[in-house]
Every structure is written in structure tokens, then in C-alpha cells.
Amino acid sequence: MALKPKIIVLDDDPTGSQTVHSCLLLMRWDVETLRKGLQDDAPIFFVLTNTRALPPDLAASVTREVCQNLKVALATQKIQDFLIVSRSDSTLRGHYPIETDVIAEELGPFDAHFLVPTFFEGGRITRDSIHYLIIDGVPTPVHETEFARDSVFSYHHSYLPEYVEEKTKGRINANSVEKFLLANIRAGSLERLMNLSDNQCCVVDGETQADLDRFAQDVLTAASHGKRFLFRSAASILTALAALPPQPIAPENMAEYVRNGKPGAVIVGSHVKKTTQQLEMLLQAEGTLGVEVDVALLLDEKNQSAALLSEVLEGVHAAHEAGKTPVVYTSRKELTFKDVNTRLQFGTKVSDLLMDVVQGLPSDIGFLISKGGITSNDVLSTGLALTSARLLGQILPGCSMVRTPTDHPQFPNLPVVLFPGNVGDASALATIYQRLSKKAK
């Protein structure tokens, strides 16, 4: 049997590892750090680029830098068999085709690139090349959801070939996109995969994990015969490609990782509607105490961040001393901005403040829950200043838990939950808190 290729995931926020476990997440991409990922025993590793939080030109240059360093690391490790995945949002928000274009330029040529946005744990399926979000049991085309109206990454099509044409501004015509439909996948796609060439754009259906498992087997077989593929995907195809055994500790028993049975802390940056519902339920849970961050104060010309930080940390330490878990959350009112760049700059300001809060947390907290994709990336790379972290597994479908290294100067062996903004039902955040607080009924 052919050796499996190393799966290298460039993740545009830190939640793409939400269906796997026991692998490394890298927050830096210098050659030495990338070699650490390539040498690791796990079949897959993630490079957290956080490009979804960046403007297009910066997203392109970060992706290029990762790829150029990766070329050196692969050559040094003498690795030729690898699959590259540009992991992005399952609701189609992100810098496509910018990132896949740069990867193809730097690490190509590829025979094909596949769009696989299916993410079962988050209720995203693709049928007849139409991408759906299941809302209250009803499959809803994603262009009809709030995600399609995103102020940075809006789009008008759920039919993926038309989405591709829209995002590539007509460079890739919808009619030229290869469609791997459910019937094709279930019957076997190897012959078609072997015939792909010239970075052909393909879109892939998926209604169940078994569909993607079957497709992944054919992809790996084609790759073992020399075909070179690039993916733009959500997380579920990664489960299929990596084919890992069950995680070491079951989700409901992950309180075993909590340090000294102590109360934790929760940081909520995401402001999508689902997060707000989850936050409301969490704040009703026994042992939590809300600490609101009025982000509108950061719009003020007079820089109020220092005073705001001091006020928030006072609330956090008071809650901790009372044996409670402080829940630090940004004010829920959606602010409006004159343009996308101003909005992104304001997002950076809010994130900087939240990371100062993370650095000011009591050093003996038992656990940390980070809510929101970009927030979670910043918690790992800035708040906790990690170079890498080991993924322990999922505490709820789509919600990863990592642990800081033993030699971390402030928070050694701290379990950290990375909870994306748009995952889980209304009680999901409260459920995770209760699991870690051993208060689950």
C-alpha cells in the first residue's frame, strides 16, 4: 500500500481543525516550525494563517510566505507526497480565489482544485452542487442566509459553479466547472480524478460523512498514482483524508484536562446572531458572571482602551476570586463603518483589547473558552503567544480543544476551547462550560 501523503492545511482562522485530533496547530510559519509539523507523527497538521481577518493583498502575501517557506521545509525533509488544503469557512466567506491562486503559483502545478465546503457538524451539506445550511431542520441555500450578506465577503450564489464564476470575476466560467455529484461520488470517481489536468476547478457534493470518505479514498488513490490536487474546503473532508481513530478522551469527559478543578474564563468576540443566543444561555448558567466590553468606546477619538481594559480586568479578577467563571463579551450592538478597511481596523482594535484581557487573566484559571474564529486565532497567537499547540480533540462537534505547552510561562498545560462563531445550537456554549465545570446534568 502506498504511503499516505502528508496533509498540510493552511487555515484562514483557527477552527478548521474542528473535526480531527492529536495533531499540531502551528501559529508561526518559519521553516523550522513548518519542519516540526512535517516531522510530527500525525498524518495532518495546520498552519493558522488567520488570513480571513486580513485585507486581500495581505492575505495573498501571508499565503505566499507560508508556501515559500513550505517549499524549503519539504525539500529539507525530502517529502514529495503531500496534499495542500486551503481551509476556509463552510458558509463560503473568505479570500477565494486569492489564496488558491497563490498556492498554485508557489506549489503547483496542480491537476485540479476542489471546492468542498460541506461541514456536517455545522449543518452544511452540498447537493446537486448547491450548498445548503440546515436551519431548524430545513436545508436553506447559503445565499439566503446572513453569511451571504457579510460586510467583507458577501456573495449571491449557492450553486457553487456560479459562486466560482462570481468570485473569479468570470475568469472561471460556471459551465467549465467539473461537478462531482452524489451519484458520481457514490459510484466511484477514480477514473474522472485521473483524467483531471491544468488545475481544473471542481465542486464536490456531500450529504453524509460516508460520501466524503468515499471521495477521499479515490483522491488518495489518484494521488498515489501521481495526481496533484489542491483543496479549498471546510473541515469535514479533512476527517475523511486524515482517517484518524477516535480521540483519546471522550468529549463529555474532557473535564479531566481542567487544571486543578478550578473555574475558567470565557472570551466572546464573535457577534453573529447564533453567538448572541449562546451567550445569553451561558450567562444563565450557575457559576458564570458576565463582564461586558463596551466596544463603542473604542470609536472615541480619545483613546479609551486603557481605561476600558482596567475596568474589564477588575471585573474578571473579582469574579475569579468569588469562585466564578468570568464571561468577557463584546457589546452586541452592530456598529456601521464607512468602508471595509475601517471595519477591519476597528476589528483589530477590539481584538487587541481582548488579547490584553487574556494576558491579564488570573494565571491559575482551570480552562479558557474562546468564542469566535478570529478571536480564537488571536487568543492562541497573541493572547497566549504560542508557536504551536497540540490538538486534544473536540468537546462538541465542531469545537476543538487544544492545550498549551508544559513550559508556557503564564498558563502551562491550559486547556483552551476554540469555538467558531457560527457552530452549535443555542445551548452549546453553556454545555461546554458545564462539561468543563463538571456541572453537566
C-alpha positions in Angstrom: 0.0 0.0 0.0 1.3 3.5 -0.9 2.4 5.7 1.9 -0.3 8.3 2.7 0.6 11.8 1.7 1.1 14.4 4.5 -1.9 16.7 4.7 -0.9 20.3 5.1 -3.7 22.7 5.9 -3.4 26.4 5.6 -6.2 27.5 7.8 -7.6 31.0 7.4 -8.9 31.0 11.0 -8.1 28.6 13.8 -11.3 26.5 13.7 -10.6 24.2 10.7 -9.2 21.5 13.0 -12.7 21.1 14.4 -13.1 17.5 13.1 -9.8 16.0 13.9 -7.5 15.5 16.9 -3.9 14.7 18.2 -2.2 16.8 15.6 -0.2 20.1 15.7 -1.6 23.6 15.1 1.2 25.9 14.1 0.9 29.7 14.8 4.2 30.5 13.0 5.4 29.5 9.6 9.1 29.9 9.6 10.9 27.0 8.1 11.9 25.4 11.4 8.3 25.5 12.7 7.0 24.0 9.5 9.6 21.2 9.7 8.2 20.4 13.2 4.8 19.9 11.5 6.2 17.8 8.8 8.2 15.6 11.2 5.2 15.0 13.5 3.7 11.5 13.6 0.1 12.7 12.9 -0.9 12.5 9.2 -2.1 16.1 9.2 -1.1 19.5 10.6 -2.5 23.0 10.5 -0.8 26.4 9.8 -3.0 29.1 11.3 -2.6 32.0 8.9 -5.7 33.9 10.1 -6.0 35.4 6.6 -9.8 35.8 6.8 -9.1 38.7 9.2 -6.8 40.4 6.6 -7.4 42.6 3.6 -6.9 40.8 0.2 -3.3 42.0 -0.5 -2.1 40.9 3.0 -3.9 37.6 2.7 -2.1 36.9 -0.5 1.3 37.9 0.9 0.9 35.8 4.0 -0.2 32.8 1.9 2.8 33.3 -0.4 5.2 33.5 2.6 3.9 30.2 4.0 4.2 28.5 0.6 7.7 29.7 0.0 8.9 28.5 3.5 7.0 25.3 3.0 8.9 24.6 -0.2 12.1 24.8 1.7 10.8 22.7 4.6 9.5 20.0 2.3 12.8 19.8 0.4 14.8 19.7 3.7 12.6 16.8 4.9 12.7 15.2 1.5 8.9 15.0 1.4 7.3 14.8 -2.1 3.9 13.3 -1.3 1.6 15.9 0.2 -1.9 17.3 -0.2 -2.5 21.0 0.3 -5.7 22.2 1.8 -6.8 25.9 1.9 -9.3 25.5 4.7 -11.9 28.2 4.9 -15.4 28.9 6.1 -18.2 26.4 5.4 -20.6 29.4 4.7 -18.3 30.5 1.7 -16.8 33.6 3.3 -13.1 34.1 2.7 -10.4 35.1 0.2 -11.3 32.8 -2.7 -9.7 32.6 -5.3 -6.8 34.7 -4.0 -5.4 32.0 -1.7 -5.8 29.1 -4.0 -4.2 31.1 -6.9 -1.2 32.0 -4.7 -0.8 28.3 -3.6 -1.0 27.1 -7.2 1.7 29.7 -8.3 4.0 28.7 -5.5 3.5 24.9 -5.0 1.9 23.9 -8.3 1.3 22.9 -11.0 -1.9 21.1 -9.7 -4.1 18.9 -11.8 -7.2 20.2 -10.1 -8.6 22.3 -7.2 -11.7 21.2 -5.4 -14.3 23.3 -3.6 -15.6 21.1 -0.7 -17.5 23.5 1.7 -19.5 20.7 3.3 -19.3 20.7 7.1 -21.7 18.2 8.7 -21.0 19.2 12.3 -22.2 22.8 11.5 -25.2 21.6 9.4 -23.7 22.4 6.0 -24.3 20.0 3.1 -23.9 20.2 -0.7 -26.4 18.5 -3.0 -26.6 18.9 -6.8 -23.7 21.4 -6.4 -25.9 23.7 -4.3 -24.5 24.5 -0.8 -27.1 24.5 2.0 -27.1 25.5 5.6 -29.6 23.4 7.6 -31.7 25.8 9.8 -34.2 24.3 12.2 -34.1 21.1 10.1 -34.7 22.9 6.8 -31.9 23.0 4.1 -31.6 26.7 3.2 -29.4 27.8 0.3 -26.5 29.7 1.8 -27.0 32.8 -0.3 -30.3 33.3 1.6 -28.5 33.4 5.0 -26.9 36.2 6.9 -23.5 34.9 5.9 -24.0 35.8 2.3 -24.6 39.4 3.4 -21.2 39.5 5.2 -19.9 43.1 5.0 -16.5 41.8 3.8 -17.2 38.5 1.9 -20.7 38.9 0.5 -21.9 36.7 -2.4 -25.0 36.0 -4.4 -24.9 32.3 -5.3 -25.4 29.0 -3.5 -24.9 27.0 -6.7 -21.2 26.5 -6.5 -20.2 26.8 -10.2 -21.9 30.3 -10.2 -20.2 31.1 -6.9 -16.9 30.3 -8.6 -17.7 32.5 -11.6 -18.8 35.4 -9.3 -15.7 35.2 -7.1 -13.2 34.8 -10.0 -15.0 37.7 -11.8 -15.7 35.4 -14.8 -12.2 34.0 -15.2 -13.6 30.6 -14.5 -16.9 30.2 -16.3 -19.6 28.4 -14.4 -20.1 26.0 -17.3 -16.4 24.9 -17.2 -16.6 23.8 -13.6 -16.5 20.0 -13.1 -19.3 18.8 -10.8 -18.8 15.7 -8.6 -22.4 14.9 -7.8 -23.6 12.5 -5.1 -24.3 9.8 -7.7 -20.8 10.1 -9.2 -19.1 10.0 -5.7 -21.1 7.0 -4.5 -20.4 5.1 -7.8 -16.6 6.0 -7.5 -14.7 8.9 -9.0 -11.2 7.4 -9.6 -11.3 7.4 -13.4 -12.5 11.0 -13.5 -9.9 12.1 -11.0 -7.2 10.5 -13.1 -8.3 12.5 -16.1 -8.2 15.9 -14.5 -5.5 18.3 -15.6 -4.4 22.0 -15.7 -5.8 23.0 -12.3 -9.3 22.2 -13.3 -11.9 23.7 -10.9 -14.2 21.1 -9.4 -17.0 21.3 -6.9 -17.9 18.3 -4.7 -21.2 17.2 -3.2 -21.6 15.7 0.3 -24.7 14.7 2.3 -23.1 12.3 4.8 -19.5 11.7 6.0 -19.6 8.4 4.1 -19.8 10.4 0.8 -16.6 12.3 1.7 -14.9 9.2 3.0 -15.5 7.5 -0.4 -14.4 10.6 -2.3 -11.3 10.9 -0.2 -10.3 7.3 -0.8 -10.4 7.9 -4.5 -8.5 11.2 -4.1 -5.7 9.4 -2.1 -5.6 6.6 -4.7 -5.2 9.1 -7.6 -2.6 11.0 -5.6 -0.6 7.8 -5.1 -0.6 7.5 -8.9 1.0 10.9 -9.2 -2.0 13.2 -9.5 -1.5 16.6 -7.7 -4.6 18.1 -6.0 -5.4 21.3 -4.1 -8.4 21.8 -1.9 -10.5 24.8 -0.8 -12.6 23.3 1.8 -14.3 23.3 5.2 -13.4 20.8 7.8 -15.4 17.6 7.0 -13.2 16.5 4.1 -10.2 16.7 6.5 -11.8 14.0 8.6 -12.0 11.8 5.6 -8.5 12.5 4.3 -6.8 12.0 7.7 -8.8 8.9 8.7 -7.9 9.1 12.4 -9.1 6.7 15.1 -11.4 8.1 17.9 -9.9 10.8 20.1 -8.2 9.7 23.4 -10.7 11.2 25.9 -14.4 11.4 25.0 -16.0 14.9 24.7 -18.1 14.5 27.8 -15.0 13.5 29.9 -12.8 16.4 28.9 -13.0 18.0 32.4 -10.1 15.6 33.0 -7.9 18.3 31.3 -9.0 21.1 33.5 -6.2 22.4 35.8 -6.8 21.7 39.5 -10.6 21.7 39.0 -10.5 25.5 39.0 -13.1 27.8 37.4 -12.2 29.0 34.0 -12.7 32.1 31.8 -14.7 32.7 28.6 -13.8 35.3 25.9 -16.6 36.1 23.4 -15.6 38.2 20.4 -17.9 36.8 17.7 -21.1 38.9 17.3 -23.2 36.7 14.8 -26.8 36.1 15.9 -26.1 32.5 16.9 -23.2 33.6 19.3 -25.5 36.1 21.0 -28.1 33.4 21.6 -25.4 31.1 23.0 -24.0 33.9 25.2 -27.5 34.6 26.7 -27.8 30.9 27.7 -24.3 30.8 29.1 -24.9 33.8 31.3 -27.9 32.0 32.9 -25.6 29.0 33.9 -24.7 28.6 37.5 -21.3 29.9 38.4 -20.8 32.4 35.5 -20.5 36.2 35.7 -20.8 38.4 32.7 -18.2 41.2 32.1 -19.4 43.3 29.1 -16.8 45.2 27.0 -18.5 48.3 25.5 -16.6 48.4 22.2 -18.3 51.6 21.1 -15.9 53.4 23.5 -13.0 52.4 21.1 -14.6 54.6 18.4 -13.9 57.7 20.5 -11.1 59.9 19.3 -9.7 60.0 22.8 -8.2 56.5 23.2 -10.2 54.9 26.0 -8.7 51.4 25.6 -6.5 51.6 28.8 -9.4 52.7 31.0 -11.7 50.0 29.4 -9.1 47.3 29.9 -8.6 48.2 33.6 -12.4 48.1 34.2 -12.8 44.7 32.4 -9.9 43.1 34.3 -11.2 44.4 37.6 -14.5 42.6 36.9 -12.6 39.4 35.8 -10.5 39.2 38.9 -13.5 39.9 41.2 -15.4 37.1 39.5 -12.4 34.7 39.8 -11.9 35.5 43.5 -15.6 34.8 44.1 -15.0 31.3 42.6 -16.9 32.1 39.4 -16.1 31.9 35.7 -15.9 35.4 34.2 -17.5 35.6 30.7 -15.9 38.6 28.9 -18.1 39.6 25.9 -18.1 42.4 23.4 -21.2 44.6 23.3 -23.8 43.1 21.0 -24.8 46.3 19.0 -23.7 46.0 15.4 -21.7 49.2 14.5 -21.6 50.6 11.0 -18.4 51.8 9.2 -17.8 53.9 6.1 -15.8 51.1 4.4 -14.4 47.6 4.7 -10.9 48.7 5.7 -12.3 50.9 8.5 -14.3 47.9 9.8 -11.2 45.6 9.7 -9.1 48.2 11.5 -11.8 48.6 14.2 -11.9 44.7 14.5 -8.1 44.8 15.1 -8.6 47.4 17.9 -11.2 45.3 19.6 -9.1 42.2 19.2 -6.0 43.9 20.7 -8.1 44.9 23.8 -9.4 41.3 24.2 -5.9 39.9 23.9 -4.7 42.3 26.6 -7.6 40.8 28.7 -6.4 37.3 28.0 -2.8 38.3 29.1 -4.3 39.8 32.3 -6.3 36.7 33.3 -5.6 35.1 36.6 -2.7 32.6 36.0 -4.5 29.8 37.9 -7.7 29.6 35.8 -8.7 26.0 35.1 -9.7 26.4 31.4 -10.3 29.0 28.7 -13.1 29.1 26.2 -12.6 31.3 23.2 -15.8 32.1 21.1 -15.3 33.3 17.5 -12.9 32.2 14.8 -10.7 35.3 14.6 -10.9 35.7 18.4 -9.6 32.2 18.8 -6.7 32.7 16.4 -5.7 35.8 18.3 -6.0 34.0 21.7 -3.5 31.4 20.5 -1.0 33.5 18.6 -1.2 36.8 20.6 -3.0 36.3 23.9 -1.1 33.2 24.8 1.8 33.9 22.4 2.0 30.2 21.3 4.2 28.9 18.4 2.3 25.6 18.3 -0.3 23.7 20.3 -1.4 20.1 20.4 -5.0 19.5 19.4 -6.6 17.2 22.0 -9.9 16.7 20.2 -13.5 18.0 20.0 -15.5 18.8 23.1 -18.6 19.3 21.0 -19.0 18.7 17.2 -17.0 21.5 15.6 -15.4 22.8 18.8 -11.7 21.9 19.3 -9.8 21.8 22.5 -6.0 22.4 22.5 -3.6 22.5 25.3 -0.7 25.0 25.9 2.8 23.5 26.3 4.1 22.4 29.7 6.7 25.2 29.6 4.3 28.1 28.9 5.4 31.0 31.2 2.0 32.0 32.3 -0.6 29.3 31.6 1.2 25.8 31.4 -1.0 22.9 30.3 -4.1 25.1 30.0 -6.9 23.5 28.0 -8.3 26.1 25.5 -11.6 25.5 23.6 -11.7 27.1 20.1 -15.4 27.7 19.4 -16.3 29.1 16.0 -18.9 31.9 15.8 -21.4 30.0 13.7 -21.4 26.5 15.2 -23.7 24.7 17.6 -27.2 25.2 18.9 -28.3 27.9 21.4 -27.2 25.8 24.4 -23.8 24.8 23.0 -21.6 27.3 24.9 -23.4 26.5 28.2 -22.9 22.8 27.5 -19.2 23.2 27.0 -18.9 25.4 30.2 -20.8 22.8 32.2 -18.7 19.9 30.9 -15.6 21.7 32.0 -17.1 22.8 35.3 -18.3 19.2 35.9 -21.8 20.6 36.4 -23.4 18.8 33.5 -26.6 17.1 34.5 
